[in-house]
Amino acid sequence: MESSTKEVKSDFLQELAVWFSFGLSDKMKFAIKAALSIVLVHLICFAMGWTEARTAAITILIIVSGIQPGGSSSNKAFFRVMDTLIGATVGLTLIGLFPQDRFAYLASVSIAIMFFAYLSSAYKGGTRIFMLSALTLLLMFDNGEIDDVFTYGIGRVTMILLGILIYTLVSVFLWPERVEENSMENALSMTSIETDLYLQRDGEREKRKELYQKMLSQEALLSSSNLGISDATGEMGFTTTQWNSIVHNYKKINEIITLFAYHDKTDHTNDPSHYVTNYQEIEEEILGLFKAVSLAWQEKKEIHIPTPIEPLYQFNEVDKLSHLDHARLVATIGGMQKLHTQLCKLAEKLNSLISPKPTHFALEDIPRRPFFLWFDIENLKAALLTFLVFWTSTLIWIFINPPGSLSYGFDLVTFATAVSIITIYLPVNPLKMIFIFSFSFVFAASTYIFVLPHLHEAWEISLFIFIYAFIGFYFFNRILAIFFLLGLFTLDIQNTMVYSFDILAGTFFIMFAFLFILLFFYYIPFSTKPEYLFLKMKRRFFKLSQILLHRGHHINMGKRIVDILAAKNSKIHLMNTVKKMQLWTGFIDTKYFNTIDKKQLLHFGKECESFVYLLKMMHHKDRQMRDNSIFKIYRSKYNEAMLADLLEGLALGVEERKAHTIWSNEKHVIKHIEDNLEHILSEIKDGEYSRKDIIEFYENVNLRKNVWLSLFGIQKMMSEIDFKALEMNRF
């Protein structure tokens, strides 16, 4: 009876919670939390007699413009405080170094801001890291005044920290963001996709492509899975290091399955047991391991780990195959052995986690992913543009400072520079910003004249601020909300209000001036139109691929250090370039380009992603085979200039490529690879090379064939897309 009563009480509380949250979408909850935070900082400043509520409110606006799911609020607050303290330390240091030298101070600030802008763009963990450092540094400058500059700077820092504190507390106590553990769910989904793709490896090409793209997308989700609040959570209780080791196994499995599924069916796959007598046994064990891994994630069921099976070749039949079919057969069977090995390693780790004993398993030496993407051209250009925005707005502040706004003149520099860090090289058109701010100008001016003079009580002011902020956060996306809410901040609501339309108009002039500065630098010196950046990323993708292939050859031949560095740089930036190309594809406005189909562009980006995946695998495989004797002969005789030249021609966007047009013909290339194999292997005597070297060489040749096939797929798509249309000039 007591148990039944508890259940009824629990159900009632759940129903009550659902009732109170009825109709509150995530978007509405976010808008309420953000608006309430801005109200609270104003109320605290009113109560304490502080005059810089606007600074704390702007801090909240910057924070919420870049909020990303995942991670606890306390961790986010810690990083925000550290960002602020970094900016404050730099700001106070520069004030101390140049207390009366305005030009030296501004020059130093511009360099520091450019550095923070670059770090903000290059950091992989989020888009707002170091943003508060830049904002703090900008807000510490008191319009060129030299009296009490340290006190002024510390006061601004205090207001920024207040904004961080208030938003953190509201986030923690009002609809806190719960970081759900989804690692096991993602692993289970990955196992299912891998199983399907393995079963469909000789199936219809379109089905394989669809599964392959799903596998790449799921791999990205797997790498960014949430493990929970602590370092060892979830039902299996694995640590972050252990999870990274499991993800490493999944990536290895993906690489192997990619080589299975990328090529089309060949003759020997009709009856593989004709060439390998125990093929069916190997196949059944692999499928059994896939099923067992899924059950381990779902039901915590321990996996029986089989012993490795050596393939039993029928060499009399194998020797009758062509060299390419022989290579494909050897690569397939070798891949199945490797897949079996990786699945067994994964099974051992899962058994260790399932075991009631303390979880422990051997960890591979996995390279740590870097936190920053160094030397990306777009990030460098974004930092340079921020530098130019800073000095342009500074010169306007010095020479065209509008009457009536002398005390806020440097806000032009602050807003222009801070917002440029957010918006440069993001798909946000400044014309749209100006339109939103113009609407905000009308709205704010109307409230300044007809509403604010009639508000006297704290609750009235609070309600006004809440409604204004809620409208901005609820009806606009987080970037555009900045420009709508700038209208609220231009009102400069304080305990004692001085109503002067001259001051308001001057403040709005500052706001419009910085928006037109952003509009100017949207096109000059580097255009940030989506179609322009898409074409640039497309050319860079082919160029980096050509460098990786060409310079990678020199690495394996032991050539210059510059080639090693060039290949390493290409390898780092290739996938990131494709991801940026895919990003800008989504923002191309096809109403300007009648002959362009956005779906085709998106498919093109996915095909480029597949090519990069294969090319990086080939580069890695080449490095592993530097000591393979047969591979050395192959690389010395065939430097693959044809593929490198074809990629260079695609990068240049010309039809008359350096390589002969026959290298654009799939059948000719396959025949050429076959002839090369025939020429090399005909010179090999029995027993001259180890079986391991021969198998590795066959696997490598099969991988190269897949790279070619992927490039042919890209060329076919390019012939169907009117890229010339995207070069059309438009404002």
N, C-alpha and C positions, 0 to 999 in steps of 0.2 A: 504493500500500500504506500509506504514511504517512497519507494523507488518510483512508483507511478506518479506521485505528487511532484517529485523533482522533475520528471520528464515533462509534465504539464507546465510547470513553472518555466522550464527551459524553453519550451515551444512558445510560450507567451512572450518571453523576453526577445526571442528571435523575431516573432511577428511584429513586436513593438519597434524593434530596430529597423525592420523592413518598412514599416509604416512611416517612421520619421524620415527615412531616406527616400521615400517615394517621390519620384519625379526629379531627383537630383542627379543629373548626369555627371560624369567625370569633368566635363567642361565647366559645368555650373559650379561644382565643388571647387575647382581650381580658381574660377573667377571670384568666388566668395572669399577664399583664403587670401588671395592676392589683394583684393580690395580692402578686406578687414585689416591686413597688415599695414597698408598705407594709412588707414584711419588711425590705427593705434600709435604709429610713430608721430602723427600730428598731435594726437591727444597728449602723449607724453611730453612732447616739446611745449605744448600750450601750458601744461601743468608746471613744468620746470622753468618756464620763461626763456626757453632756447629759441633762437631765431632761424635755425638751419634745418627745419623739418623737411624742406625740399630736398636737401642732400640725402637724408635717410630714405625718402620716398623714391628718389632716382635710383638709389642702390637697389631697392627692392625691384624696381622695374628692370634693371639690368640683369638681376638674378633670375627672375621669372622668364625673361626672354630666351634664356638658354637652358632651362630645366630639362633634364633628360631622365627617363625612368631608370630605376635601379640604384642601389646604394642607399644607405641609411641617411636620414636627415642630419644626424650628428656628424657623420663623416663629411658630408657636403659642407656643413657649417665650419668644420675645422679647416678645410681647404680654402673656404672663402675668407676666413679670418687670416690665414697665412698669406693669401694673395694681397689682402689689404695691408698687412704689416710690411710685406715686401715693398709695395708702392710707397707706404709711409716712410720707410727707412730710406729709400732712394730719394724721395722728395725732401725730407729734412736734411739729408746729406748735401743735396744740391743747394738748398737754401743757405746752409752753413758755409758752403764753398763760395757761393756768389751772392752775398747778401745785398749788394748794391749794383751789381753788373747785370742788368736785365737781359742784354743780348746773350751773354755767356750762359746765363741760366736757361733761357729759352732754347738755345742751341743744344745744351745738355739734355733738357727735357725731351726735345724732338728725337734725339738719338735713343734715349731710354724708351720712349713711346714706340718708336719703330721696332726696337728689340722685343718689347712686350707683345706688340702686334704680330711679330713673326712667330714668337713662341705660342701665342694663342692659335695661330693657323696651323702650326706644325704639330701641336700636341694631339695625340690620337685618342686620348681618353675623354674628350669633350671639347665643346666650342667656346666655353667661357672661362677656361683656366687662364689666368693672367689678365683677364679683362678688368677685374677689380683693382689689380695693381696699376694698370694704366689710368683707370678712373680716379683712383686715390691720388695719384701723382698730379693729374690735371686739376683736381679740385683744391689742391693745397696752394695754388697760386692766387694771391689776393689782388688781382688786377694791377700788378706792378707796385703795390704799396710795400714799404719796407719797415713800417712800425708794427711791432707785435706779430711778425710773420710766423714765428714758431707757435705762438698761442693760437693764431688763426688756423695753422696747419693741423695742430693737435685737435682743435675743435671739429674740423672737417672729418678727421679720422674717427673721432668719437661718434659722429653722426652716421658714418658708414657702418661702423661696428654695431650701432643701435639698429640700423636697418637689417643687418644680417641676423642679429639676435631675435628681433621681433618676428621676422619671417620664419626662422627656424622653430621658434616656440609655437607659432600658429600651425606650422606643418606637422609638428609632433603631436599636438593635442587636438587638432581639428582634422578629422578624416586623414589620419597618418597614412603615408604611402607604405604599404606593406610589400616588401621584396619577397615575392614567392619563389620558392626553390623549384626551378624548372629544368635542372640538369638531367635528371633521370628521364623526364618526358622527352627532352630533345634527343637523348641517346637512343631511346626506344624508337623514335621516329626515324632517326638516321639508320638504325639497323633494318627497319622495314624497307626504307628506300633502297639501301644497298642490296638487300635480298631480291627485291623486285628487279633492279637493274641487272643483277647477276643472272637472274632467270631469263631476262629479256636480251641478253648480250648478243644473241644471233637473230633477234626479232626485227620487227619493222623499224626503219630508221627514225621516223618521226616519234615513235613511242620511246625509243632509246634517248633521243635528244631531250624529250620532255622530262624523262626520269633523271637524265644527267644534270639538267639545269636545276631540278629540285634538289639533287644531291649537293650541288655547289652552294645553293642557298641554305640548306640545312647545315652544311659544314660551318658556315658563317654564324648561324644561330648557336651551334654547338660550342664554338669558341667563346661566345659572349654569354654563355649561360649564367644564370644566377644560382649560386650555391647556397644561398640563405644569408642570414645576418652574421653569423660567426664563421670562422675559418673551417670548422668541421661540423657541418650540419647535414640535414637530409636524413632519409631513412637508413642509408648505408653509412653515414658518418665519415665520408671521405674528406680529405683536406684539399685545398686549392692545388697544391703540388701534385697530389695523386690524381685529381681530376684532369690536370693538364697532361699527365702521362697517359690517361685513358683517351683523351682527345687526340693525342699523338698517334695512338694505334688506329683510331678511326680514320685519320687523315691518310695513313699508310694504306689502309684497306681501300679508301677511295681512289688513290692513285692506281692501285692494281686493277680495280674494277673498271676504271676509265680506259685502260689499255685493252681490256676485254671488249668493252661495249662500243668503242669509237669506230671501228672498222666494220665493213660489211661482211656477210657470210661468205666463206670460201668452200671449195669442194671437200676438203678433208673434214670439215665440221659436220658433214652429213652422217659420217660413221667414225667418230674419233676412236672408238674401241678397236677399229681395224689397224690403227697405228700405235695405240697404247692399250694394252690388254686390260689393265686395271683402272682405266679411265672412269668407269662407272662407280667404282669403289671410292675414288678420290672425290668425285662429284657428290656422292651421298654424304660423305663425311663433312664436306664444306657446308652443304645445306643443313645438315644436322647441327653444326656449330652455330650457324646463323639463328636457327630456331632456339637452340639452348641459350644463346646470349639474350634473345628477347625474353625468354622465360625467366632468366636471372634478373633482368630489370623489373619485370612485372610481378613475379611471385617469389623472388629471392631464392630460386631453386638452384642448387649447386650444379655445376656443369661437369660432366665426365669429359676429361681431356684425352683424346686419342693420341696414339704415337704417330709420328710422321710416316707417310707412305711414299716410297720411292717409285716413280713411274717405270713401268716395264715396256720399253719401246720395241716395236717390231721393225728393226732396222732395214730389213729387206723391203718392206713396204714404204718406209719413210724415205729411203733413197730414191724412190720413184717420183717424189714430189718435186715441183719446181723450187728454186732457191727461196723465192718469196713465200710460197706456201710452207716450205720447210721452216723458214724463220717464224712464220705465224704459228705453226704447230708448236715449235720449241718455246716461243714466247707465251703461248697459251698454257702449256703444261707447266712451264716454269712459274708463270703467274699464279696458277692454281696452288703450286707448292708454297709460294710466298704468302698467298692469301690464307692458306691453311695455317701457316706459322703465325701470322698476325692475329688470326682468330683465336689460336691457342694462347697467345700472350695475353690477349684481352680477356679470355676465359679465366686464366690464372689470376688476374687482377680482380675480377669480379668474385671469384671463389674466396679470395682473401678478404674482400669487403663483406661478403655474406657470412663468413665464419664468425662464430661467437667470440673467438680469440681476438686480441688486439690486431687491428688491420695494419698490415705491413706488406709491401711488395717492392721488388727492385724497380728503381726509377731510371729511365733512360736519360742520357745526357742531352736534354732538349734545349736548344738555344732560346734564350728569353726574347720575347718580342719587344722591340724598342718602343719607348714611350713617345718618341718624337720622330717625325718623318723629315729628316734633314735634307736641305738643298733642293726641295721641290720648287720648280720655277714659279708656279702660281703663288705659293706662299711668300716667296721673295718679292714678287711683284705687288702682292697685297700689302706687305710691309712698306715698300717704297711709296705706294699710293697713300698710305696713312701718313707718311712723312710729308708728302706734298700737300695733303689736306691740312695738316697741322700748320704749315708755313703759309699757305694761301689764306686760311682763316685768321692767322696771326697778323698778317699784313693788312687785311681788311679791318681787323680790330684796331690796329695802330693808326691807320690813315683814314678810315671811313667809320669811325665810332659814332653811332647815331646819337643825337642829343636826347637827353632824358633817360639814357640807360647806361650812364658812365659807370655806375656801381656794378653793373652786370655785364659789361662789355666782353670780358674774357669768356663768358658763357658760350659765345659764338665758337671759340676755339675748343672749349670743353665738349660741347655737344657734337660739333662736326667731327672731331677726332674720335671720340668714344663711339659714336654711331658708325663711323666708317670702319672701325675694326669689326663690327658686327655684320655690316651689310656688304662690304667689298667682297667680290667673288662669291656672293650668294645670290640666288635667284629672286632678288627683290628690286623691282624697278623704281628708281627715284621719282619718276613721274607719278607712280602710285602713292609713294610716300607724300609727295606734295599735295596730291588730291586729298588724302586722308587728313593731313595737317590743315589744309584749307577748311575742310569740314569742321575740324576741331577748333580752328580759329573763330568761325562763326558761332559755334556752340559755346566756346569759352567766353567770347566777347558778350554774347547775349546774357549769360549767367552773371558776368562781371557787372553788367549794367542793371539787370532786372531782378537778380536773385540774391547775390552776396550782400548788398547793402541792407537787406531785410532780415538777415540771419544774425542773431545775437547770442543765442544759447549754444553751449558746447554740443548738445545732442543734434541741433539743427545743422551746425557746420559738419559734424561727423556724418550725418545722413547724406548731406550734399556730396561730400568727398567719396563716400561709399558708392553712391549711385553713379557718379561720374566714372570712378575707377572700374566698377562692375561692368558698365557699358563697354568700356575699352577692352577689358579682358574677355568678355563673353562674346562680343559680336565681331571681334577682329582676331586674326592669328597673332601669335606672341610677338612677332617682329613688327607688324603693322600697329599693334597696340601701343608700342613705344611712341609712335608719332601722334596717335590720338591723345594719349595721356600727357604729351608735352604741353597741350593746351591747359591742363589742370595745373601743371607746375609753373606756367607763365603767370598764373593768378597770384602766386607767391602768398598763399594764405598764412597769416600769422596772428598772434594775439591782438596786436594793434595794426589795423589795416588803414593804409592811406590810399584812397581811391583817386587815381590819376590816370586818365585815358592816355596821356602822353607817355607815361611809363609803360603802360600795357602795350601801346603801339610800338614803342621802341623795342620792347622785349620780343614782340612778334616779328619785327624786322630781323632781329638776330636769328630767330628760328628759321624764317624763310631763307635768310642768307645762307645758313649752313646747309639747308636742303638743296639749294641751287648749286652750292659748291659740290655736294655729293653727286648731283646730276651731271655737272661738268666732268668730274673725274670718273663717271660711269662710262664715258666714251673716250676720254683723253687722259693719259697717253695710250692706255690699253683699253680697248673695247671689252665690255663684259656682257655683250649680247649673247644669249644662249646659243644661237646657231653659229656665231663666230667662235665661241669657246669649244663647241662640239667639234667643229672642223679642225681646230687647233689640236685638241686632244686626239683626234683621229690620226692626224699626221704624226704627232709625237708617239703614238702607239706603234705605228709601223717603223719609225726611226729607232725607237728603243729596242724593238724586236730585232731589227737589223744589226744594231750594235751588239746586243747580247749574243746573237748567232755568230757574227763575224769576229768579235773580240774574244768570245768564248773559245773559238778555234785556236787563237793565239795562246790562250791560257794553257790549253792542253798541249801545245807545242812548246811551252816554256818560254814565251816571248816577253814583251815589254811590260813593265809595271803599270804604264798608262793604260794598256789594254785590260789588265786585271781590274783596275779601278773603274774603267768605263763599263765593263761587263757587270761589276758589282752594283754600280749606280743604276744601270738599266734594270737589273733584276729587282732592285728595291722599288723602283718607281713604275714598273710596267703595270702591275695590277692596279695600283692606285690611279694611274692614268686612265685605265679602262673604266674604273668606278666613277671617276669624274666625268668621263664621256657619257656614261649612262645617266648620271645626275642631270647634266645639262640637256640631254635628250628629252627628258620629261618636261622641260620648261620651254621647249621650242614651240612658238605659236604658229601652228600650221595654217592658220587663216591667211597668213602672208605668203604661203608657199603651196599653191594648189596641187603641185605634182608630188608632194611629199606625203607619205603615209607614216605616221608616228610609230605604228606597230612594226613596220619594217625597220625603222631606226632602232627600236628597242631590241628586236631580234638580232640586228647587226651587232649591237653592243654585247649581247649574250654570246654570240659566236666568237667575238674578239676575246671575251673572257675565257672561253674554252681553249682558244689558241694559246693564250698566255699560260694557262694551266699546263698544257702539253709542252710548250716551249721551255718552261722552267723545269719541268720534269726531265726533258732531254738534256738541258744544261747541267742539271745535277747528276744525271746518269753519265754524261761525258766526263765529268770530274772524277767520278768513282772509277771509271775505266781507263784512267791515264796510263796504267801499267799493263793493259791488255794488249798483247802483241799483235793480234789480228786487227784490232781497232786502230793501232798506231799505223799499220800499213794502209788501212782505209783512209785515215785522215791525211796521210802524207800524199796520197794519190788523188783524192777527191776532196777539195777544200770547200765544197758546197757553195761556191760563188753564185751558182744559179739561184739558190733560195735567198741568199743575202741580197743579191742584185734585184730580185723580184720585190723583196720587201722595201728596198731603197726606192725603187720606182713607184711603189704604192705610196710611200711617204711623200714623194715629190708630186704625186698626183698626175703623172704623165702616162700616156698610152705607149709611147715609144720608150720602152724600158731598156736599161743597159743589157739585161739578159735577153737572149733571143726569144722570140715569141713562142717557140716550141716549149719553153719552160712553163708556159701558162696552160699547156695541154696535159690533162691528168693522165691519159693513157701513155703519152710519151714519157712522162716522169717515172711512172711505174715501170715501164720497160727499161728506162735508163738505170734505175736502181737494180733491177733484175740483171742487167748486163754487167754492172759493177760487181755484184755478188758473184756472178759466174766467172768473171775475170780473176777476182781475188781468190775465191775458193778452189778454182781449178789449179792454182799454184801450190795449194796446201797438200803436203804429203801425209799419209796416215801416221799418226803418233807424233807429228811435229808439234802440235799444240794440244793443250789439255782440253778435256771435254767441257770444263767450266768456262774457259776462255771462248770456246765456240758458242756455247749457249748464251753467254753474256753478249757476244757480238750479234747473234741472231735477235735477241731481245732489243738491242739498241737499234738495229736496222728496222725492226717492226715499229718501234717508237717513232723513228724518223719518218716512216711512211705515214703514220697517223698525223704528224705535224703537217706534212704536205696536204693530206686530205682535209685537214681543218682549214688550211690556207685556201684551198680550192673552194671550200664552202663560203669563205669570206668573199672571195673574188666573185662568186656567183651572185651573192647578195648585192655586192657593189654594182654589178651590171644592171640590177633591177631598181636601184635607187638613184634619183636625180640629185646628186650632191651639188651640182653646179647651181641649182636653184637656191641653195642655202647661202651662196656667195652674193646674192642680190643685196644691194645697199638699201637700208631703210633707217629712219631715225628712231 
